Amino acid sequence: MGTAATGTYTAKLTDGPLEGKTITTEFLETGDIRPRLEIPAESGGKRYLYTRGAGLEFDSTEFPERPTAVDYRYLEAIFD
């Protein structure tokens, strides 16, 4: 899955239908933060699209240049 090479961070969902929830996601293969996340709804049939916000948290001794948490803002619901 590439986790060891790229690592993970916490995505903090700051608004929208999933406001206040967090999920763990992987950095891109380049080591960059994901610009957007598509999160399946529990009921199925739709996904929530979140885009990267401005908030970053750093608290890692292993990779101090990489954030450990990133804010994401709600953009839209995508229906399957």
C-alpha positions as a printed NumPy array, in Angstrom:
array([[  0.   ,   0.   ,   0.   ],
       [  2.973,   2.36 ,   0.221],
       [  2.331,   3.579,   3.759],
       [  5.905,   3.043,   4.906],
       [  7.326,   5.063,   2.021],
       [  4.845,   7.931,   2.052],
       [  3.363,   7.969,   5.558],
       [ -0.021,   9.074,   6.828],
       [ -1.641,  12.135,   8.359],
       [ -4.967,  13.038,   9.946],
       [ -7.525,  14.816,   7.786],
       [ -9.709,  17.073,   9.952],
       [-13.127,  17.729,   8.379],
       [-13.979,  21.258,   9.467],
       [-17.506,  21.718,   8.073],
       [-20.263,  20.099,   6.016],
       [-22.037,  16.818,   6.775],
       [-18.932,  15.246,   8.355],
       [-17.953,  18.297,  10.447],
       [-15.79 ,  17.419,  13.424],
       [-14.765,  13.974,  12.165],
       [-11.216,  12.936,  11.384],
       [ -9.832,  10.264,   9.089],
       [ -6.352,   8.936,   8.485],
       [ -5.119,   9.275,   4.915],
       [ -1.845,   8.76 ,   3.088],
       [  0.408,  11.358,   1.534],
       [  0.664,  11.198,  -2.234],
       [  3.577,   9.165,  -3.622],
       [  5.431,  12.462,  -4.086],
       [  5.102,  13.139,  -0.341],
       [  2.601,  15.962,  -0.907],
       [ -0.694,  16.445,   0.922],
       [ -3.785,  15.253,  -0.934],
       [ -5.555,  18.29 ,  -2.45 ],
       [ -8.986,  16.628,  -2.168],
       [-10.673,  13.682,  -0.512],
       [-13.727,  11.723,  -1.641],
       [-15.366,  10.089,   1.347],
       [-18.179,   7.539,   0.862],
       [-21.391,   8.266,   2.778],
       [-22.465,   5.596,   5.282],
       [-25.804,   5.19 ,   3.505],
       [-24.11 ,   4.533,   0.155],
       [-25.002,   6.036,  -3.192],
       [-23.036,   9.224,  -2.625],
       [-19.63 ,  10.532,  -1.681],
       [-18.602,  13.746,   0.013],
       [-15.928,  15.839,  -1.652],
       [-13.612,  17.764,   0.666],
       [-10.775,  20.041,  -0.422],
       [ -7.665,  21.023,   1.469],
       [ -7.989,  24.   ,   3.783],
       [ -5.312,  26.258,   5.228],
       [ -4.867,  24.638,   8.639],
       [ -1.777,  22.482,   9.203],
       [ -0.444,  20.902,  12.395],
       [  3.111,  19.667,  12.842],
       [  4.079,  17.284,  15.623],
       [  6.381,  14.675,  14.18 ],
       [  9.932,  13.938,  15.143],
       [ 10.364,  11.374,  12.367],
       [  9.422,  13.772,   9.513],
       [  9.317,  17.311,  10.973],
       [  8.704,  18.89 ,   7.55 ],
       [  5.468,  16.916,   7.067],
       [  2.212,  17.875,   8.782],
       [  0.532,  15.394,  11.097],
       [ -2.931,  16.955,  10.604],
       [ -4.504,  18.953,   7.772],
       [ -7.851,  20.795,   7.628],
       [-10.292,  19.927,   4.84 ],
       [-13.389,  21.935,   3.854],
       [-16.604,  20.547,   2.417],
       [-17.187,  21.24 ,  -1.267],
       [-20.08 ,  19.059,  -2.491],
       [-21.88 ,  15.72 ,  -2.474],
       [-21.369,  13.467,  -5.494],
       [-24.225,  11.075,  -6.262],
       [-23.471,   7.703,  -7.85 ]])
